[in-house]
Amino acid sequence: MVSIVLVSFNTVSELLACLASIERSARSVPHEVRFPAVRLIANDANVGFPKANNQALPLVRGEYVLFLNPDSSVEPGTLERMVAQLEGFPERAAVGPRVRKPSEFMSPNCARRLPTWWTEFCDLSWLARIFPRSRVLAWKYYAGWDGKSDRDVECLLGAAMLCRSAQVRALGGFDESVPLYLDDMDLCKRLGALGRLRYLSGVPLLHHYSVSARKQPTALIKRLGLQATYQYFVKHRGPGYARGYVAIVAAVGLASFPLGLVRLVGGSLKKARRRWDEGRVFVDWAWRGKDVTYTLPRL
């Protein structure tokens, strides 16, 4: 049996649509769905994706657990194919579908490498976006590979990931000290020590991406991502490596001001302001102490 865990924060309509898609597409697979509102796991605030998923783990009865975002739509055959690709390959610790937005073939984040100084520098500086086919600058997203074939990857997307329940429990579930955006990377890092992580090209899953996060202030979301990456590096690379990351963020932030001016001279005030706003967030975050917890406000 597969236990499907969904965590919802002010996404009622998306959650209902997701549940309906599960019932339509997974009728041939024994499954159960768990999420806090149904199982009476009441939270007074948004406790975050890791803790909310961990709250559901003691209730999981299936041999496999699918972590699924409520702003996703499960297509017919998705669950069956994912189970077959995990059940038939004992060397695998997790499998993930080809997650996509309505307008794209594949979202790059569903098959990526774990973070390093280089991957984060290329992301923060927009180099990975400007040169998406570069095997050097877009190395994080396996540039040169089009996503049309299955492959082992370092990191799957926590929005849709099928794991072995026993292994997830043995690892203690998600690390609750690693906040939004890096929680799946941390779990994949630890799962990768137990087996392979497999991206499945022939298993599409529609994801409407961060429905609840879009309601939050952009600057706060960026700070959450920076803080999460910093904590990930402290845990898996050490304090010195994490301090190096802070220096990279500060350098990219300072460089954003002259780059914004270039955008302004080029005639785009909107793009210039975007660069400047981002630069201010980066510099401010790098300057502040790191013993801080950023929380999402209740909307």
PANUDO-52925 format. One record per atom (N, C-alpha, C, O): residue in three letters; z, x, y. Coordinates in steps of 0.05 Angstrom, whole numbers, plus 5000, padded with zeros to 4 digits. Layout:
N
ALAZXY...
% end
This chain:
299
MET500050174976MET500050005000MET500050175025MET501050405025VAL498850075046VAL498750205072VAL500550055092VAL500249815095SER502350195104SER503950085126SER502750165152SER502150395158ILE502249965169ILE500850005195ILE502949975217ILE504249765220VAL503350195232VAL505450195253VAL504050185280VAL502350355287LEU504649975296LEU503649955323LEU505949945343LEU507949825338VAL505650095364VAL507650095386VAL506349975411VAL504250065420SER507649775421SER506549635444SER508449645468SER510849615466PHE507249695492PHE508749685517PHE507049525537PHE505249635549ASN507749275541ASN506349095560ASN503349075554ASN501749085572THR502649065528THR499849035521THR499548805501THR498348835479VAL500548565509VAL500648345490VAL497848255481VAL497348225457SER496048225500SER493348125492SER491848325475SER490548245455GLU492148585481GLU490848785465GLU492048795437GLU490648835417LEU494748765436LEU496048775410LEU495248545392LEU494748585368LEU495048305403LEU494148075387LEU491248115377LEU490648045354ALA489548225394ALA486848275386ALA486748485363ALA485148465345CYS488448685366CYS488548895345CYS489448785319CYS488248845298LEU491548615319LEU492548495294LEU490448315282LEU490248315257ALA488948175298ALA486848005287ALA484648165274ALA483648095253SER484048395286SER481948575274SER482948685247SER481348725229ILE485548745245ILE486648845220ILE486348635198ILE485548695176GLU487048395205GLU486948175185GLU484048125176GLU483548065152ARG482148155194ARG479348115187ARG478248335170ARG476648285151SER479148585175SER477848815162SER479248925138SER478049075123ALA481848855135ALA483448985114ALA484348795092ALA486348855079ARG482948585088ARG483848385069ARG483848485040ARG485448395024SER482148685034SER482048785006SER484049005001SER484249094978VAL485449095022VAL487349315018VAL490249205022VAL490749095044PRO492049235003PRO494749145007PRO495949305031PRO495849545031HIS496949155050HIS497949295074HIS500249125087HIS500548895081GLU501749265104GLU503749125120GLU503549235148GLU502749465152VAL504349075167VAL504249165195VAL507049155206VAL508548965203ARG507849375219ARG510549395231ARG510349475260ARG508949665267PHE511649325278PHE511949415305PHE514549285316PHE515349075307PRO515849415336PRO518549335344PRO519049045349PRO521048935341ALA517248905363ALA517748635370ALA518148455346ALA519748275346VAL516548505325VAL516648335301VAL519148405284VAL520348225272ARG519748665283ARG522048745266ARG524648745281ARG526648855272LEU524748635305LEU527148615321LEU528448885328LEU530848915329ILE526649085332ILE527649335342ILE527349315373ILE525249375384ALA529449235386ALA529349175414ALA529949425431ALA532049555427ASN528149485450ASN528549715468ASN528849605496ASN527249445505ASP530949695511ASP531249605539ASP529249735558ASP528849635580ALA527949955549ALA526050095566ALA523850215548ALA523950205524ASN521850315561ASN519650455547ASN520750715536ASN521050905551VAL521450725510VAL522650965498VAL520551175491VAL521351395483GLY518051115494GLY515951305488GLY514751275460GLY516051155442PHE512351375457PHE510851345432PHE512351475408PHE512451345387PRO513351725410PRO514651845387PRO517051695377PRO517251635353LYS518951625395LYS521351495386LYS520751215375LYS521951135355ALA518951065388ALA518250805378ALA517050805350ALA517750645333ASN515351005345ASN514251035318ASN516451105298ASN516451005275ASN518251285306ASN520351365288ASN522251135281ASN523351125259GLN522550945300GLN524250715295GLN523050545272GLN524550405258ALA520450555269ALA519150385248ALA519150525221ALA518850395200LEU519350795220LEU519150945195LEU521050845173LEU520250825150PRO523650785179PRO525450695158PRO524550435145PRO525350365123LEU522850285159LEU521950025149LEU519350045133LEU518449855120VAL518050275134VAL515550315121VAL515950315090VAL517650455080ARG514350155077ARG514450135047ARG512050245034ARG512150305010GLY509850285048GLY507350375036GLY507350665030GLY508850825042GLU505650745011GLU505351025004GLU504051175027GLU504451415031TYR502451025043TYR501051145066TYR501850995091TYR502450755090VAL501951135113VAL502551005139VAL500351065159VAL499551295162LEU499350855172LEU497350885192LEU498550835219LEU499550615225PHE498551045236PHE499451015263PHE497050925279PHE494951065280LEU497350695292LEU495050575305LEU495850465333LEU497850335336ASN494250525353ASN494750425380ASN493950135381ASN491950055369PRO495449965397PRO494749685398PRO492149625413PRO491149405412ASP491149815429ASP488649775443ASP486249865426ASP484249965437SER486549845400SER484449925381SER483449675366SER484749475364SER481049695356SER479849485340SER478849605314SER477149775314VAL479949505292VAL479349605265VAL476849465255VAL476749225253GLU474849625247GLU472349505237GLU472449475207GLU474049615194PRO470849285196PRO470849245167PRO470349495151PRO468549655157GLY472049545131GLY471749775114GLY473150025123GLY473350225108THR474150015148THR475450255159THR477850345143THR478150575135LEU479650155137LEU482150225123LEU481550315094LEU482750505085GLU479750175081GLU479050255053GLU477950535052GLU478750695034ARG476150605070ARG474950875070ARG477051095077ARG476951305065MET478851035095MET480851225102MET482751275079MET483351505073VAL483551065066VAL485351095043VAL483951255021VAL485251425009ALA481451195015ALA479951344994ALA479751635001ALA479951804982GLN479451705026GLN479151985034GLN481752135034GLN481752385034LEU483951995034LEU486652125032LEU487652115003LEU488652314993GLU487351894990GLU488351854963GLU486852034943GLU488152144925GLY484252074947GLY482752234928GLY482752534933GLY481552684918PHE484252624953PHE484252904960PHE487152994966PHE488052984988PRO488553074945PRO491453134948PRO491953374967PRO494153404977GLU489953534972GLU490253764990GLU490353675019GLU490953845037ARG489753425025ARG489653335053ARG492353205060ARG493553055044ALA493253265084ALA495753145094ALA495252905112ALA496952735115ALA492852885124ALA492252655141ALA489152635145ALA487752835142VAL488352395151VAL485452355158VAL485352185183VAL487152025189GLY483252215198GLY482852065223GLY480051965225GLY478152095216PRO479651725237PRO476951615240PRO475451735263PRO476551895279ARG472951645266ARG471351725290ARG472051525312ARG470851315315VAL474051595327VAL475051425349VAL472951435372VAL471951645378ARG472351205383ARG470351195404ARG471050975424ARG472350775418LYS470051015449LYS470150805469LYS467650635464LYS465850715450PRO467550395477PRO465150225473PRO462550355481PRO460450285470SER462650545500SER460250665510SER459450935498SER457651055508GLU460951025478GLU460351285467GLU460351295437GLU461251105424PHE459251505426PHE459151545397PHE461751645386PHE462651565364MET463051825401MET465551955392MET467152055415MET466052165434SER469752005415SER471552115435SER472352395426SER473452425404PRO472052605443PRO472652875435PRO475452915425PRO475953085408ASN477352765436ASN480152815429ASN480852745400ASN482952825390CYS479052605385CYS479752525358CYS479252755338CYS479852735315ALA478052975348ALA477653215331ALA477653455349ALA475753515362ARG479953595350ARG480253805369ARG482054035358ARG483154005336ARG482154245373ARG483954465365ARG486654435378ARG486954285398LEU488654565367LEU491254565380LEU491254725405LEU489554905408PRO493054675424PRO492954805450PRO493655095450PRO495355185435THR492255245467THR492855525473THR492555565503THR491755375517TRP493155805513TRP492655855541TRP489755795548TRP489155675569TRP487855885531TRP485055865538TRP484155575538TRP482755485557THR484955415518THR484055135517THR485054985541THR483654815553GLU487555035549GLU488754885571GLU487554985598GLU487254815616PHE486955235601PHE485655335625PHE482955195629PHE482355105650CYS481455185607CYS478755065609CYS478954765615CYS477254655628ASP481054635604ASP481454345610ASP482254305639ASP481154135653LEU484354455648LEU485454415675LEU483354485696LEU483354355718SER481754675691SER479754765711SER477154605710SER475354665725TRP476954415692TRP474654255687TRP472254395674TRP470154285671LEU472654645667LEU470454805655LEU469454675629LEU467054685623ALA471354565613ALA470454445588ALA468754195593ALA467054125577ARG469254055616ARG467653825622ARG464953895635ARG462953775630ILE465054105651ILE462554195664ILE460654315645ILE458154285647PHE461754465625PHE460054595604PHE460854495576PHE461954655561PRO460354245570PRO461254125545PRO459954245520PRO460954215498ARG457754385523ARG456354505500ARG457054795496ARG456054925477SER458654905514SER459355195511SER461355235489SER463455115489ARG460655415470ARG462455465448ARG464955625458ARG466955635443VAL464755735482VAL467055885493VAL468755705510VAL471255685506LEU467555565529LEU469055405548LEU469955135537LEU472055035545ALA468455025518ALA469254775505ALA470054825476ALA469654655459TRP471255055472TRP472055135445TRP474154935433TRP474154895409LYS475754815450LYS477754625441LYS476554395426LYS477854285408TYR474154315433TYR472854075422TYR470654145403TYR468753985398TYR470754385391TYR468754465371TYR465854435382TYR464154315369ALA465454555406ALA462754535418ALA460654645399ALA461154845385GLY458354525398GLY456254595379GLY456154415355GLY454254425339TRP458254255352TRP458354055330TRP458353775343TRP459753725362ASP456653595332ASP456153345345ASP457953115335ASP457652885344GLY459753175316GLY461452965306GLY460252775286GLY461452585277LYS457752835278LYS456352665259LYS456852745230LYS455652625212SER458552935225SER459253015198SER462253045195SER463653105215ASP463253005171ASP466153045167ASP466853335169ASP465253515163ARG469353395178ARG470153675179ARG473253685181ARG474553495190ASP474353905172ASP477153965176ASP477654045205ASP476054185216VAL479753945217VAL480354005245VAL483254085247VAL484854045228GLU484054195270GLU486854265274GLU488454025283GLU490854015278CYS487153835297CYS488753615308CYS487053355309CYS484853355317LEU488353145299LEU487152875300LEU488452725323LEU490352825336LEU487552485328LEU488652325349LEU490852135339LEU490351985320GLY493152145351GLY495451985343GLY494851685346GLY496351525334ALA492851615361ALA492151335365ALA491151205339ALA491150955336ALA490251365320ALA489151265294ALA489251495274ALA487351655273MET491451505259MET491751725240MET493151625215MET495351515217LEU491951675192LEU493151585166LEU494451825153LEU493152035148CYS496951795146CYS498552015134CYS499851925108CYS499951685102ARG500952115094ARG502652045070ARG505451995080ARG506652165093SER506551755074SER509151675085SER511351885078SER513051945095ALA511351975053ALA513452165045ALA513352425061ALA515452535068GLN510952515067GLN510752765083GLN511652725111GLN513052895122VAL510952495123VAL511852445151VAL514852425152VAL516152525170ARG516052295132ARG518952275131ARG520252545127ARG522252615140ALA519052715110ALA520152975104ALA520153145130ALA521953315133LEU518253105147LEU518053255172LEU519853135194LEU520153255216GLY521052905189GLY522752775209GLY521152605228GLY522152535250GLY518652545221GLY517052385239GLY516052535264GLY515852775263PHE515552385285PHE514752515310PHE517152655323PHE519352555321ASP516552875337ASP518653015352ASP519052865378ASP517252855395GLU521452745382GLU521952575405GLU522352745431GLU522452635453SER522553005428SER522853175452SER520153245464SER520053345486VAL518053185450VAL515353245460VAL514252975470VAL513552805453PRO513952945496PRO513252675507PRO510252615504PRO508752735489LEU509452415519LEU506852305519LEU504652515520LEU504852715535TYR502552475503TYR500152635502TYR500252875483TYR498152965473LEU502652995478LEU502753225460LEU504153145434LEU504453315416ASP505052895431ASP506552825407ASP504752845382ASP505752925361ASP502252755384ASP500552775361ASP499853065354ASP499553135331MET499553235375MET498953515369MET501253645355MET500853805337ASP503753585363ASP506053705350ASP506253615321ASP506753775303LEU505753355316LEU505753255288LEU503553385272LEU503953465249CYS501153415283CYS498953535269CYS499553835263CYS498753935242LYS500853965282LYS501554245277LYS503354265253LYS502954445236ARG505254085249ARG507054095227ARG505753995201ARG506254095179LEU504053785204LEU502653685180LEU500653895170LEU500253915146GLY499554045188GLY497554255180GLY498754465162GLY497354595148ALA501454495164ALA502754685146ALA503054575117ALA503554725099LEU502654315115LEU502854185088LEU500154125075LEU500054095051GLY498054125091GLY495454065080GLY493354045102GLY493854105125ARG490953975094ARG488653965113ARG488653705128ARG489553495119LEU487553715152LEU487153475168LEU484153425170LEU482553605177ARG483253195163ARG480353135159ARG479452925179ARG480552695179TYR477452985194TYR476052795212TYR473852665195TYR472352795181LEU473652395197LEU471752235181LEU469652115199LEU470151915213SER467252225199SER465152135216SER464251855210SER463551705228GLY464151785184GLY463151525176GLY465151295178GLY464551085168VAL467351345191VAL469451145194VAL469951095224VAL471751215235PRO468350915236PRO468750875265PRO471050695272PRO471750515256LEU472250745295LEU474450565304LEU474250545334LEU474250745349LEU474150305344LEU473850255373LEU476550275387LEU478450145378HIS476650435408HIS479250475422HIS478650445452HIS476850565463HIS480250275465HIS479950215493HIS481550395511HIS481450375535TYR482950585499TYR484250815513TYR486250745535TYR485450645557SER488750795529SER490850805549SER490950555567SER491150575591VAL490950325554VAL491150075570VAL493750075585VAL493750005609SER496050145572SER498550135586SER498850375606SER499950345627ALA497650605598ALA497850845615ALA496350805641ALA497150915662ARG494150645640ARG492650605665ARG494150455686ARG493450455709LYS496350315678LYS498050175697LYS499950355711LYS501350275730GLN500150605702GLN502150795713GLN500850965735GLN498350995735PRO502451075753PRO501451255774PRO500051495762PRO501051625743THR497651565773THR496151785762THR497652055763THR497552205744ALA499052105785ALA500552355788ALA502652375766ALA503152595756LEU504052155760LEU506152165740LEU504852225712LEU506052375697ILE502652105706ILE501352155680ILE500552445678ILE500852565656LYS499552565700LYS498852855699LYS501353025694LYS501253215679ARG503552955708ARG506053115704ARG507053085675ARG508053275664LEU506752845664LEU507552805636LEU506052995618LEU507153115599GLY503353005622GLY501753175606GLY502453475609GLY502553615589LEU502953565633LEU503653845638LEU506353905625LEU506654115612GLN508253735628GLN510953775617GLN510853775587GLN512153935573ALA509253595575ALA508953585546ALA507753845535ALA508753945515THR505653935548THR504454185539THR506354425541THR506454585523TYR507854435563TYR509854645566TYR511854635544TYR512554845532GLN512954395537GLN514854375516GLN513754445488GLN515054565471TYR511154375485TYR509854445460TYR509754755457TYR510354865435PHE509054895478PHE508855185477PHE511655315473PHE511855505458VAL513655205486VAL516355305482VAL517055285452VAL518155475441LYS516455065440LYS517155015412LYS515555185393LYS516655305374HIS512955205397HIS511155325377HIS510255605384HIS509255755367ARG510455685409ARG509555955418ARG511656125430ARG511456365432GLY513855995439GLY516056145451GLY516156115481GLY514156055494PRO518456175494PRO518856145523PRO516956315539PRO515956225560GLY516356555530GLY514556735545GLY511756615547GLY510556625569TYR510756505525TYR508156385525TYR508156135543TYR506156095558ALA510355985543ALA510555745560ALA510555825590ALA509355685606ARG511856045597ARG511856135624ARG509056225633ARG508356175656GLY507556335615GLY504856405621GLY503156165627GLY501356165644TYR503755945612TYR502355695617TYR502955585645TYR501155485659VAL505455615654VAL506255525681VAL504655675702VAL503755565721ALA504255935697ALA502756105716ALA499756005717ALA498556005738ILE498655935694ILE495955835693ILE495655575709ILE493755545724VAL497555395705VAL497555135720VAL497655195750VAL496255065765ALA499455375758ALA499755435787ALA497155555798ALA496255475819ALA495855735783ALA493455865792ALA491155665795ALA489655665814VAL490855485775VAL488855285776VAL489355085800VAL487555005813GLY491955025804GLY492654855826GLY491954975853GLY490854835870LEU492555225857LEU491855355882LEU488855375886LEU487855345908ALA487355425864ALA484455445866ALA483155175872ALA480955165882SER484654955867SER483454685872SER483054635902SER481254475909PHE484554775919PHE484254715948PHE481554825959PHE480154675972PRO480855085954PRO478155165963PRO475955025948PRO473854985959LEU476354965923LEU474254825908LEU473854545919LEU471654435919GLY476054415928GLY475754155941GLY474254175967GLY472653995974LEU474654395981LEU473154436006LEU470154466000LEU468454366015VAL469454595979VAL466654625970VAL465554345965VAL463254285973ARG467054175951ARG466153905946ARG465753755972ARG463753605975LEU467553795992LEU467253656017LEU464753746032LEU463253586043VAL464254006033VAL461854116045VAL459354006031VAL457253966044GLY459653966005GLY457353855990GLY456953565995GLY455053445984GLY458653436010GLY458253156018GLY459852956002GLY459352716004SER461753045985SER463252855969SER466252865977SER467753025966LEU467052685995LEU469852676003LEU471552575980LEU473852665976LYS470552395964LYS472052285941LYS472752495921LYS475052515912LYS470752665914LYS471252885895LYS473053095907LYS474653215892ALA472853145933ALA474553335946ALA477453245945ALA479253405939ARG477952995951ARG480652885950ARG481752895922ARG484152945918ARG480052835903ARG481052855875ARG481953135868ARG484053165855ARG480453335876ARG481253615871ARG483853675886ARG485653795874TRP484053595911TRP486453655926TRP488953515915TRP491053635912ASP488553265907ASP490853115896ASP491753245870ASP494153275865GLU489853325853GLU490553445828GLU491853715833GLU493853785820GLY490853865852GLY491954125859GLY494854105868GLY496554275860ARG495453905884ARG498153865894ARG500053805870ARG502353905869VAL499153645851VAL500753575828VAL501353825812VAL503553875803PHE499253995807PHE499554235791PHE501454425804PHE503254535791VAL501154475830VAL502854675844VAL505754565845VAL507654725840ASP506054315851ASP508754195852ASP510154215825ASP512554285824TRP508754145803TRP509954165777TRP510654455769TRP512854505759ALA508854645775ALA509354925768ALA511755035784ALA513255195773TRP512154935808TRP514355035825TRP517054935817TRP519055075819ARG517154685807ARG519654555800ARG520854675774ARG519454795758GLY523454625770GLY524754705745GLY523654545722GLY522654325726LYS523854645698LYS522754515674LYS524754355658LYS523954225639ASP527254365666ASP529354205652ASP529453925665ASP531453845676VAL527153785662VAL526953525674VAL525553335654VAL523853425639THR526253085655THR525052885638THR523552685655THR524652555672TYR520852675651TYR519252475665TYR519152225648TYR518452235625THR519751995660THR519751745646THR517851545659THR517351555683LEU516651375643LEU514851165653LEU516550935663LEU518350845649PRO515950835687PRO517450605698PRO516750355682PRO514650325670ARG518550165681ARG518149905668ARG516449735687ARG517149695710LEU514149645677LEU512349495694LEU512549195689LEU511249035701
% end
